[in-house]
């Protein structure tokens, strides 16, 4: 089975109901440089069970921690290691 790989620019919205979580994935639709505000449109809606959503949340948290450890990102208001010691 071929794996579909799609790039999304942002998450439009997340809603839950009846044991499912619906995640709207958006893609930028207007690349006009004159327009100061980018326009996005929902291109796909991913629907998962609550358990799957919670596992995704946990996995994303681990990736955020790894990115922070590598210095790729920094949490707002976070102190550097040198400041703590």
C-alpha positions in Angstrom: 0.0 0.0 0.0 1.4 3.4 -1.0 1.6 6.0 1.8 0.1 9.3 0.9 2.3 12.3 1.9 0.5 15.7 1.9 1.9 19.0 3.1 -0.3 21.2 5.2 0.4 24.8 6.1 -1.7 24.9 9.3 -4.5 23.4 11.4 -7.8 25.1 10.8 -9.8 23.7 13.7 -10.2 20.8 16.1 -13.6 19.6 17.3 -14.8 16.5 19.1 -18.1 14.7 19.2 -19.5 11.2 19.5 -16.2 9.6 20.5 -14.3 11.1 17.5 -11.9 14.1 17.0 -12.1 16.0 13.7 -9.0 17.9 12.7 -9.2 20.4 9.8 -6.0 20.6 7.8 -5.4 23.8 5.8 -3.3 24.9 2.9 -2.4 28.4 1.9 -4.5 29.4 -1.2 -3.4 33.0 -1.9 0.3 33.5 -2.6 -0.2 37.1 -3.9 2.6 39.1 -2.3 0.5 42.3 -2.4 -1.9 40.7 0.1 -0.6 41.2 3.7 -2.7 38.5 5.2 -2.3 34.9 4.0 -5.5 33.1 3.1 -6.0 29.4 4.0 -8.6 26.9 3.0 -9.5 23.6 4.6 -8.1 20.9 2.2 -8.7 17.8 4.3 -10.4 16.8 7.5 -8.8 14.0 9.5 -11.1 12.1 11.8 -9.6 9.9 14.6 -10.8 8.2 17.8 -10.2 10.0 21.1 -7.5 7.4 22.0 -5.7 8.0 18.7 -5.9 11.8 19.3 -4.4 11.4 22.8 -1.6 9.2 21.4 -0.9 11.8 18.7 -0.8 14.5 21.4 1.6 12.5 23.5 3.9 11.8 20.5 3.9 15.4 19.5 4.9 16.4 23.0 7.9 14.1 22.8 8.9 15.7 19.4 8.6 19.2 20.9 10.9 18.1 23.8 13.4 16.7 21.3 13.3 19.9 19.2 13.8 21.9 22.4 16.8 19.8 23.5 18.4 20.2 20.1 18.0 24.0 20.3 15.7 24.1 17.2 12.9 25.7 19.3 12.7 27.5 22.6 9.6 27.8 24.8 8.5 31.3 25.5 9.8 32.5 28.8 12.1 29.5 29.1 15.4 30.2 30.7 18.7 28.9 29.2 20.5 26.1 31.0 23.3 28.6 31.9 20.7 30.8 33.7 19.4 28.0 35.7 22.8 26.8 37.1 
